Amino acid sequence: MKFFTVFALLALGTATNVEKSRTITQVVELLQKMLEKSKQEGDEERKVYAKFKCYCDTNEAEKKAEIEELTEQIALLESDIEKTQGSTGGLSEEVAQLKADIAANNAAQEEATTIRKKEKKAFEAERDDLRQAIKQMRAAIEVLSKVGADQTQSTGADNKQFMAGKGAAMVQLSNEVQTALKSAMALMKPEHASVATAFLQAPFTGTYTSQSAQVMGIIKNMRDTFEANLADAITTEKEAVKAYDEFMKIKKKELAEMKASYKTKQKAMGGNDGTLASKRKQLAKAKKTKASDEEFLESLLPLCATKAKGYANRKLLRTNEEAAIAEAISILNSDDAFATFGTVDATSTGGGLQFVQIAMHKTEEVNTRKEAQKLLANAAKEAKSSRLFKVLANLQAENPFDTVLDEIDKMIELIGEEAAQDKENLDWCNKERKENKAELKQKKKDILGLEKEIDRLDDLINNPKEGLKVSIAEQEQKLVENNEAQKTETASRLEENIAYQKDVKNLVQAESILTKAIKVLEAYYKEMEAKLEAGEAFVQTKEDPNPPKIFEDNSYSGQSKQGGDVIDMLTFIRKETIAERDEAHADEEKAQADYEDSMTKLKKEQKEGEENLASLQENLAQAEKDLLNAQEDFKATVKDKEAIEAYLLKIKPGCDFITKNYDLREKNRGIEKKALEKATRLIKGTPAYKSAVNAATVESYGECKEPCTKDADHVECKACQADVTIPAYCAGHKGTKGC
């Protein structure tokens, strides 16, 4: 039927077409052009699809690799976070336990100290009581011994005391015995107290009886018991003090270890908090990037699959079409066909297709064709449409109506598909650009923030005036100066003390010498004064070989007056020496007090400086850690920004094209579609097209042409087409016309 249609189209040519070449030759040439164009379009489509396939494969591979890498990174980060959280939880439990243990240790120390104080107080009370009791027992024994109660010192069972002339003394002794026994009775057992009471109530005759010996034994046993109890109490107290000191030593050591461990674990928990914050930030970023990549793949893969399926279908259809065209060319170009066509007017001059020519009104058909050609030419020129030129070429080649209309329908459908694809591409570009530009803007903002944070941390660490490193160096220098000051003051204080001791030693020695000198002079002049008062004269004990001539008498008073002055002077000097010694003592005490105050101040400054240094070093470590994290975040953010910029640059040509030309392409497609639809209406409105349709309808009736041409709805036509008798058809189709 295709070939008949082509032949019918060729029969529309005028007589001038016959003069050019044979009709069959024109058909073959047309088929060959169609085949060449199909191959050319296939090559172009293959190149376009190859680029698209490369884009799909590259992005799919990149995104899948990135998703795999991010999945592994997320798993590692989650594992690290879980480990750090577990470590923090363990540390938290340990810190809580340490806190409870520290409280328990302090409570144990306080309890032990309270018990020790109570025990000490009880011991001191018991010790004082026992000492007092022993003292009373000893007093009682001593008093009883005076009356001979101690049988160990007697010569018989009874020891008679002869008290002739000593009655008053015995009365006093009796009073002492009563007093001593009454004091001892307070500490006796009831049975022993009754014996002592009986002894006291008996008349005192001055003669010792055997009853006193029993009392004496009781008191001695009590004394020995009290002394043993005192010794035991002292021993027990020493052991208790020793046990308390050992217990406190252990508890204080445990407390110091627990406090050190508590501080270390608190610091570790603080480090874990910083690590968790950094890891969580990385995890959120990785998850966001992964989600973005997965979303991209979800959009990409269906698109690539749809395009691949569409290309495969187009390729299959194109291949089938090319195979059919090639087979037709092969058939038409064969030697037998060439010989056969040469003998047929229809294939050589077109004269054999009179059934089409008869049905056409040539003049009207040519005018309609020219009008459609003109319409399509103007539209193709305005829209610069290759599709309209193709339809125009088909009209100019006088193709059959059905072929032209089919081509127009395909082109209108293709215009719709192209419009949908352009809209999809435009929406995709707008979406990708909007999202990535927003993310790029955020990345740039993050980069600025990280740059400021890096500058802040760098200034905090390396500022030449107030940076942590400068502050640490200054604090270390202050500690060195403080240490040197302590050494210098200690050395100076030692030198001053040595000088003081030497000075005091000299002063004490001077005082001693002066005291001796004063004593000698005072004794001498006192003795001389006594001799002068007695009238004695002083005689020289040593002769001068050539003595000078002096006084004549033997009276001599010596240097009494000057000696007195000397003694006064020595006394004054000794007084001043003592004052100087006292002043030296006072100066030494003041110097020592000043030294101790200065050392206390220096020690305090040293402690504060060491604490400040530790704090500065800890702040420096944290700042350096924060700076490193900020630098890593900065690098990662810059990398993300560059990746977004590269991606936007990658999609820029295609997106720029569709964004810039979308409206123009829509306008041109509108022009194309309007022109094609109008051309369709023009073609379908021609009598030639209607005649061709009617002729095709008549031909489709086949053997039933005669009844169906008259009335297609009549039972004769229906029965003929169903290949049954009229009664049989009417039996199954009541109400049919003619039944």
C-alpha positions in Angstrom: 0.0 0.0 0.0 3.0 2.3 0.7 4.2 1.9 -2.8 0.7 2.5 -4.3 0.5 5.7 -2.2 3.9 6.9 -3.5 2.9 6.1 -7.0 -0.3 8.0 -6.6 1.6 11.0 -5.3 4.0 10.9 -8.2 1.0 10.8 -10.6 0.1 14.3 -9.4 3.0 15.8 -11.3 2.4 17.6 -14.5 3.5 16.7 -18.0 6.9 18.4 -17.4 7.8 15.8 -14.8 7.6 13.1 -17.5 10.1 14.9 -19.6 12.7 14.9 -16.8 13.1 11.2 -15.9 11.1 8.1 -15.4 8.8 8.0 -12.4 10.4 4.9 -10.9 13.8 6.6 -11.1 12.4 9.6 -9.1 11.0 7.2 -6.6 14.3 5.4 -6.1 16.1 8.8 -5.8 13.6 9.9 -3.2 14.1 6.6 -1.3 17.8 7.0 -1.4 17.6 10.5 -0.1 15.4 9.3 2.7 17.9 6.6 3.5 20.8 9.0 3.5 19.0 11.5 5.7 17.9 8.8 8.1 21.5 7.6 8.5 22.7 11.2 8.9 20.0 11.9 11.6 21.0 8.6 13.2 24.6 9.6 13.4 23.7 13.0 14.9 21.4 11.3 17.4 24.1 8.8 18.3 26.6 11.6 19.0 24.1 13.5 21.1 23.1 10.4 23.0 26.8 9.5 23.4 27.4 12.9 25.1 24.3 12.4 27.3 25.3 8.8 28.1 28.8 10.0 29.1 27.2 12.7 31.3 25.0 10.0 32.9 27.8 7.5 33.4 30.2 10.1 34.8 27.8 11.6 37.2 26.4 8.2 38.3 29.9 6.9 38.9 31.0 10.0 40.7 27.9 10.3 42.9 27.9 6.5 43.7 31.6 6.7 44.7 31.0 9.8 46.7 27.9 8.2 48.4 29.9 5.1 49.2 32.7 7.2 50.6 30.3 9.3 52.6 28.5 6.2 53.9 31.8 4.8 55.1 32.7 8.2 56.6 29.2 8.5 58.3 29.6 5.0 59.8 33.1 5.9 61.1 31.9 9.2 62.5 28.9 7.5 64.1 31.2 4.8 65.5 33.6 7.5 66.8 30.7 9.5 68.3 29.3 6.3 70.0 32.7 5.5 71.4 33.2 9.0 72.6 29.7 9.1 74.2 30.5 5.7 75.7 33.7 7.0 77.1 32.0 10.1 78.4 29.3 8.0 80.0 31.9 5.8 81.6 33.9 8.8 82.7 30.7 10.3 84.1 29.9 7.2 86.1 33.5 7.1 87.3 33.4 10.8 88.3 30.1 10.3 90.1 31.6 7.3 91.9 34.8 9.3 92.7 32.6 12.1 94.1 30.7 9.7 96.3 34.0 8.1 97.4 35.6 11.4 98.2 32.5 12.4 100.3 32.7 9.0 102.0 36.4 9.4 102.6 35.9 12.8 104.2 33.0 11.4 106.3 35.2 8.5 107.4 38.0 10.9 108.4 35.6 13.2 110.3 34.0 10.1 112.0 37.4 8.7 112.9 38.6 12.1 114.2 35.4 12.5 116.3 35.8 8.9 117.7 39.5 9.6 118.4 38.6 12.8 120.3 36.0 11.0 122.4 38.5 8.1 123.0 41.2 10.6 124.0 38.8 12.5 126.3 37.7 9.2 127.9 41.3 8.1 128.3 42.4 11.3 129.9 39.4 11.1 132.3 40.3 7.5 133.1 44.0 8.3 133.4 43.3 11.1 135.8 40.9 9.0 137.9 43.4 6.1 138.0 46.3 8.4 139.0 44.1 10.0 141.7 43.1 6.6 142.9 46.7 5.3 142.9 47.7 8.5 144.8 45.0 7.8 147.4 46.0 4.2 147.7 49.6 5.1 148.2 48.6 7.7 150.8 46.5 5.1 152.6 49.3 2.5 152.5 51.8 5.1 153.8 49.5 6.0 156.7 48.7 2.4 157.5 52.4 1.6 157.4 53.0 4.2 160.0 50.7 2.3 162.4 52.4 -1.0 161.6 49.6 -2.4 159.4 52.1 -3.8 157.0 52.7 -7.4 158.3 55.6 -7.8 155.9 57.6 -5.5 158.2 56.5 -7.0 161.6 58.0 -9.7 163.8 54.8 -11.4 164.8 51.2 -11.7 164.3 50.6 -8.6 166.5 53.0 -5.7 166.6 52.6 -3.7 169.7 53.4 -0.1 169.5 54.8 1.5 172.6 53.6 5.0 172.6 54.8 6.2 175.9 54.9 10.0 175.9 53.4 10.2 172.3 49.6 10.3 172.8 49.1 13.5 170.8 50.9 12.1 167.8 48.9 9.0 167.8 45.7 11.0 167.8 46.9 12.9 164.7 47.9 9.6 163.1 44.5 8.1 163.8 42.9 11.0 162.0 45.2 10.5 159.0 44.4 6.8 158.9 40.6 7.5 159.0 41.0 10.2 156.2 43.1 7.9 154.0 40.8 4.9 154.4 37.7 7.0 153.8 39.2 8.2 150.5 40.2 4.7 149.5 36.8 3.2 150.5 35.1 5.2 147.7 37.0 3.0 145.2 36.6 -0.4 147.1 34.2 -3.2 146.4 31.3 -3.5 148.9 32.9 -6.5 150.7 36.2 -4.7 151.0 34.6 -1.5 152.1 32.8 -3.3 154.9 36.2 -4.6 156.2 37.6 -1.1 156.1 34.6 0.3 157.8 34.9 -2.2 160.6 38.5 -1.4 161.0 37.8 2.3 161.2 34.9 1.8 163.7 37.1 -0.2 166.1 38.7 1.7 169.0 42.3 2.9 168.2 44.5 1.7 171.1 47.8 2.2 169.4 48.2 -1.6 169.1 48.1 -3.1 165.6 45.8 -6.0 165.2 45.4 -8.6 162.5 42.4 -6.8 161.0 44.5 -3.9 159.8 46.7 -6.3 157.8 43.6 -7.4 155.8 42.8 -3.8 155.0 46.4 -3.2 154.0 46.2 -6.1 151.6 43.0 -4.9 150.1 44.5 -1.4 149.5 47.7 -2.8 148.0 45.7 -5.1 145.7 43.7 -2.1 144.6 46.8 0.0 144.1 48.3 -2.8 141.9 45.1 -3.2 140.0 44.8 0.6 139.4 48.5 0.7 138.3 47.9 -2.2 135.9 44.8 -0.6 134.6 46.6 2.7 134.1 49.4 0.9 132.2 46.8 -0.9 130.0 45.0 2.3 129.4 48.2 4.1 128.3 49.2 1.2 126.1 45.6 1.1 124.6 45.8 4.8 124.0 49.1 4.6 122.2 47.8 1.8 120.0 44.6 3.8 119.3 46.7 6.9 118.4 48.9 4.8 116.2 46.0 3.1 114.5 44.2 6.5 114.0 47.4 8.0 112.5 47.8 5.1 110.2 44.1 5.2 109.2 44.3 8.9 108.5 47.5 8.5 106.5 45.8 5.9 104.3 42.6 7.9 104.0 44.4 11.1 103.1 46.5 9.3 100.5 43.4 7.7 99.0 41.7 11.2 99.1 44.6 12.8 97.2 44.6 10.0 94.6 40.8 10.3 94.2 41.0 14.1 93.8 43.7 13.8 91.2 41.8 11.1 89.3 38.6 13.2 89.6 40.4 16.2 88.1 41.9 14.1 85.3 38.6 12.6 84.4 36.8 15.9 84.4 39.4 17.2 82.0 39.0 14.1 79.8 35.2 14.7 79.8 35.8 18.3 78.7 38.0 17.1 75.9 35.3 14.5 74.9 32.7 17.3 74.7 34.9 19.3 72.2 35.5 16.1 70.2 31.8 15.3 70.1 30.8 18.8 68.9 33.4 18.5 66.1 32.4 15.0 65.1 28.7 15.8 65.1 29.3 18.8 62.9 31.2 16.6 60.4 28.5 13.9 60.6 25.7 16.4 59.8 27.7 17.8 56.9 28.4 14.3 55.6 24.7 13.3 55.9 23.6 16.5 54.1 26.0 15.9 51.3 25.0 12.2 51.0 21.3 13.2 50.9 22.0 15.7 48.2 24.0 13.2 46.2 21.2 10.6 46.6 18.6 13.1 45.6 20.6 14.0 42.5 20.9 10.2 41.6 17.2 9.8 42.1 16.6 12.5 39.6 19.4 11.4 37.2 18.9 7.6 37.0 15.2 7.7 35.9 16.0 10.4 33.4 19.0 8.5 32.0 16.9 5.3 31.9 14.0 7.0 30.1 16.4 8.6 27.6 18.2 5.3 27.0 14.9 3.5 26.4 13.7 6.3 24.1 17.0 6.2 22.1 16.8 2.4 21.8 13.2 2.6 20.5 14.2 5.4 18.1 17.2 3.4 17.0 15.0 0.3 16.5 12.4 2.2 14.5 15.1 4.0 12.5 16.8 0.6 11.7 13.5 -1.0 10.6 12.7 2.1 8.5 16.2 2.0 6.9 15.9 -1.7 6.3 12.5 -1.3 4.6 13.8 1.6 2.5 16.9 -0.3 1.5 14.8 -3.4 0.6 12.5 -1.2 -1.5 15.5 0.4 -3.3 16.9 -3.1 -3.9 13.6 -4.3 -5.3 13.2 -1.2 -7.5 16.8 -1.2 -8.7 16.9 -4.9 -9.7 17.4 -5.7 -13.4 14.0 -7.5 -13.7 12.2 -4.5 -12.1 14.0 -2.1 -14.4 13.0 -4.1 -17.4 9.5 -4.4 -16.2 9.1 -0.8 -15.3 10.3 0.3 -18.7 7.3 -1.4 -20.3 4.7 0.2 -18.0 3.6 3.7 -18.6 2.8 4.2 -14.9 6.4 3.5 -13.9 7.9 5.4 -16.8 5.6 8.3 -17.6 2.9 8.0 -14.9 0.2 7.5 -17.5 -0.9 4.2 -15.9 -2.4 5.8 -12.8 -5.5 7.1 -14.4 -7.8 6.0 -11.5 -6.1 8.7 -9.4 -6.0 11.3 -12.1 -9.6 10.9 -12.9 -10.6 11.5 -9.2 -8.6 14.7 -9.0 -9.4 18.2 -10.0 -5.9 19.2 -11.2 -6.3 22.9 -11.1 -7.7 23.1 -7.6 -5.2 20.6 -6.3 -2.2 22.6 -7.7 -3.6 25.8 -6.2 -4.1 24.2 -2.8 -0.6 22.6 -2.9 0.9 26.0 -3.8 -1.0 27.7 -0.9 0.2 25.0 1.6 3.8 25.3 0.3 3.7 29.1 0.6 2.3 28.8 4.1 4.9 26.3 5.2 7.8 28.2 3.5 6.9 31.4 5.3 6.5 29.6 8.7 9.7 27.7 8.2 11.6 30.9 7.3 10.2 32.7 10.4 10.7 29.9 12.8 13.9 28.6 11.1 12.4 25.1 11.4 14.0 22.2 9.6 10.8 20.2 10.2 8.7 22.6 8.2 11.3 22.6 5.4 11.0 18.8 5.4 7.2 18.9 5.0 7.6 21.6 2.4 10.1 19.3 0.5 7.5 16.5 0.7 4.8 18.8 -0.8 7.2 20.1 -3.5 8.1 16.5 -4.3 4.3 15.9 -4.7 4.2 13.1 -2.1 0.8 11.5 -1.5 -1.6 13.2 1.0 -1.4 10.5 3.6 2.4 10.6 3.7 2.4 14.3 4.1 -0.3 14.3 6.7 1.4 11.5 8.6 4.6 13.5 8.5 2.8 16.5 9.8 1.2 14.5 12.7 4.6 13.1 13.6 6.1 16.5 13.6 3.3 18.0 15.8 3.8 15.1 18.2 7.5 15.7 18.1 7.0 19.4 18.8 5.0 18.5 21.9 7.7 16.0 23.1 10.4 18.6 22.5 8.4 21.3 24.4 7.9 18.9 27.3 11.6 18.0 27.3 12.6 21.7 27.1 10.3 22.5 30.1 11.7 19.5 32.0 15.3 20.7 31.2 14.4 24.3 32.2 12.8 23.3 35.5 15.8 21.0 36.3 18.3 23.8 35.5 16.3 26.3 37.5 16.1 23.9 40.5 19.7 22.9 40.3 20.9 26.4 40.0 18.7 27.7 42.8 19.7 25.0 45.2 23.4 25.1 44.4 23.5 28.9 44.4 21.8 29.0 47.8 24.3 26.4 49.1 27.2 28.3 47.4 26.0 31.5 49.1 25.9 29.7 52.5 29.4 28.2 51.9 30.8 31.6 51.1 29.1 32.9 54.3 30.6 29.9 56.2 34.0 30.6 54.7 33.8 34.3 55.9 32.8 33.1 59.3 35.6 30.6 59.5 38.1 33.1 58.3 37.0 35.5 61.1 37.2 32.6 63.6 40.7 31.6 62.4 41.9 35.2 62.6 40.4 35.5 66.1 42.0 32.3 67.3 45.3 33.2 65.6 45.2 36.6 67.3 44.2 35.0 70.6 47.3 32.7 70.3 49.9 34.9 68.6 49.0 38.5 69.4 52.4 40.2 70.1 50.9 42.1 73.1 48.1 40.1 74.6 48.3 36.7 72.9 48.4 33.4 74.9 51.9 32.6 73.9 53.1 36.1 75.0 51.1 35.8 78.2 52.6 32.4 79.0 56.1 33.7 78.3 55.5 36.7 80.5 54.1 34.5 83.3 57.0 32.1 83.0 59.4 35.1 83.3 57.5 36.3 86.4 57.8 32.9 88.0 61.6 32.9 87.2 61.9 36.4 88.7 59.8 35.3 91.7 62.1 32.3 92.3 65.2 34.5 92.0 63.7 37.0 94.4 63.0 34.1 96.9 66.6 32.8 96.5 68.1 36.4 96.8 66.0 37.3 99.9 66.8 33.9 101.5 70.5 34.3 100.9 70.4 37.9 102.1 68.4 36.8 105.2 71.0 34.1 105.9 73.8 36.6 105.6 72.0 39.1 107.9 71.3 36.3 110.4 75.0 35.2 110.4 76.1 38.8 110.9 73.5 39.2 113.7 74.7 36.1 115.5 78.3 37.2 115.2 77.3 40.7 116.4 75.3 39.4 119.3 78.1 37.0 120.2 80.5 40.0 120.3 78.1 42.0 122.3 77.5 39.3 124.8 81.3 38.7 125.1 81.8 42.5 125.5 79.2 42.6 128.2 80.8 39.7 130.0 84.2 41.4 129.8 82.9 44.7 131.0 81.0 43.0 133.8 84.2 41.2 134.9 86.2 44.5 134.6 83.7 46.4 136.7 83.7 43.7 139.3 87.5 43.7 139.5 87.7 47.5 139.7 84.9 47.7 142.2 86.5 45.0 144.4 89.9 46.7 144.2 88.7 50.2 145.0 86.4 48.9 147.7 89.4 47.1 149.3 91.6 50.1 148.9 89.0 52.3 150.4 88.8 50.0 153.4 92.6 50.0 153.8 92.6 53.8 153.6 90.1 53.9 156.3 92.2 51.6 158.4 95.3 53.8 158.0 97.3 51.4 156.0 99.9 52.6 153.5 100.6 51.1 150.2 104.1 49.9 149.6 105.7 49.4 146.2 106.5 45.7 145.6 108.9 46.4 142.8 111.8 48.6 142.8 112.8 50.8 139.9 116.6 50.7 139.3 116.6 54.5 138.9 113.5 55.6 140.5 112.5 59.3 140.0 112.2 61.5 142.9 108.6 61.8 144.1 106.7 62.4 147.3 108.3 62.1 150.5 105.5 60.8 152.7 104.0 57.3 152.7 100.4 58.4 152.2 98.7 57.1 149.1 95.1 57.2 147.8 95.8 55.8 144.3 93.4 56.5 141.4 90.3 56.3 143.5 88.6 59.2 141.8 89.6 58.2 138.3 88.8 54.6 139.1 85.3 55.6 140.1 85.0 57.5 136.8 86.3 54.5 134.9 83.8 52.2 136.7 81.0 54.7 135.8 82.2 54.7 132.2 82.4 51.0 132.1 79.0 50.7 133.6 77.6 53.1 131.0 79.4 51.2 128.2 77.9 47.9 129.5 74.5 49.5 129.6 74.9 50.7 126.0 76.2 47.3 125.0 73.1 45.7 126.5 70.9 48.2 124.8 72.7 47.6 121.5 72.3 43.8 122.0 68.6 44.3 122.7 68.3 46.5 119.6 70.1 43.8 117.6 67.6 41.3 118.9 64.7 43.6 117.9 66.2 44.3 114.5 66.7 40.6 113.9 63.1 39.9 114.9 61.8 42.6 112.6 64.1 41.5 109.8 62.9 37.9 110.2 59.3 39.0 110.3 59.8 41.1 107.2 61.5 38.2 105.5 58.7 35.8 106.4 56.0 38.4 105.2 57.9 38.8 102.0 58.3 35.1 101.5 54.6 34.6 102.2 53.8 37.2 99.6 56.2 35.7 97.1 54.9 32.2 97.7 51.4 33.4 97.2 52.4 35.2 94.0 54.2 32.0 92.9 51.2 29.8 93.6 48.9 32.2 91.8 51.3 32.5 88.9 51.6 28.7 88.6 47.8 28.4 88.6 47.6 31.2 86.0 50.3 29.6 83.9 48.4 26.2 84.0 45.2 28.0 83.0 47.0 29.9 80.2 48.6 26.6 78.9 45.2 24.9 79.0 43.6 27.8 77.2 46.4 27.7 74.6 45.9 24.0 74.0 42.2 24.5 73.6 42.7 27.5 71.3 45.2 25.6 69.1 42.8 22.6 68.9 40.0 25.0 68.0 42.2 26.7 65.4 43.1 23.3 63.8 39.5 22.3 63.7 38.5 25.7 62.2 41.3 25.4 59.5 40.1 21.9 58.6 36.5 23.1 58.4 37.7 26.0 56.3 39.5 23.7 53.8 36.5 21.4 53.7 34.1 24.3 53.1 36.4 25.8 50.4 36.5 22.4 48.7 32.7 22.1 48.9 32.4 25.7 47.5 34.8 24.9 44.6 32.8 21.6 43.9 29.6 23.6 43.7 31.2 26.2 41.5 32.6 23.5 39.2 29.2 21.8 39.0 27.5 25.1 38.2 30.1 25.7 35.5 29.6 22.2 34.2 25.9 22.6 33.7 26.2 26.3 32.6 26.4 25.8 28.8 23.3 23.6 28.6 21.4 25.6 31.2 22.4 28.9 29.6 21.2 27.7 26.3 17.8 26.4 27.5 17.2 29.4 29.7 18.2 31.9 27.0 16.4 30.2 24.1 13.4 28.6 25.9 10.9 31.4 25.0 12.2 31.7 21.4 12.0 27.9 21.0 8.4 28.0 22.4 7.5 30.8 20.0 9.0 28.9 17.0 7.3 25.7 18.1 4.0 27.6 18.2 4.6 29.0 14.7 5.5 25.5 13.5 2.5 23.8 15.1 0.1 26.5 13.8 1.5 26.3 10.3 1.3 22.5 10.3 -2.2 22.4 11.6 -3.3 25.0 9.0 -1.5 23.0 6.3 -3.4 19.9 7.5 -6.7 21.8 7.3 -5.9 23.1 3.8 -4.9 19.6 2.5 -7.9 17.9 4.0 -10.2 20.6 2.7 -9.3 20.0 -1.0 -11.6 17.9 -3.3 -8.6 15.9 -4.4 -7.9 14.7 -0.8 -11.6 14.0 -0.3 -11.7 12.1 -3.6 -8.6 10.2 -2.6 -10.2 9.3 0.7 -13.4 8.2 -1.0 -11.4 6.2 -3.6 -9.5 4.5 -0.8 -12.7 3.8 1.0 -14.2 2.2 -2.2 -11.1 0.2 -2.7 -11.3 -1.0 0.9 -14.7 -2.6 0.2 -13.1 -5.1 -2.2 -15.6 -7.6 -3.6 -18.4 -5.7 -1.8 -17.7 -2.5 -3.7 -21.0 -2.4 -5.6 -23.5 -2.7 -2.7 -21.3 -0.8 -0.2 -20.8 2.1 -2.6 -24.5 2.5 -2.8 -25.1 2.4 0.9 -22.6 1.3 3.4 -25.1 0.9 6.1 -27.5 -1.3 4.1 -27.8 -5.0 5.0 -26.5 -6.0 1.5 -23.2 -4.2 2.3 -23.0 -5.6 5.8 -23.8 -9.2 4.8 -21.3 -9.0 1.9 -18.6 -7.8 4.2 -19.5 -10.5 6.8 -19.5 -13.1 4.0 -22.9 -14.4 5.1 -26.4 -14.4 3.6 -28.7 -11.5 4.1 -31.2 -13.6 6.2 -28.4 -14.9 8.3 -27.0 -11.4 9.0 -30.5 -10.0 9.7 -31.1 -12.8 12.2 -28.1 -11.7 14.2 -28.4 -8.0 13.6 -32.0 -7.0 13.9 -32.7 -3.3 13.1 -30.1 -3.2 10.3 -31.2 -1.1 7.3 -32.9 -3.3 4.7 -33.7 -6.3 7.0 
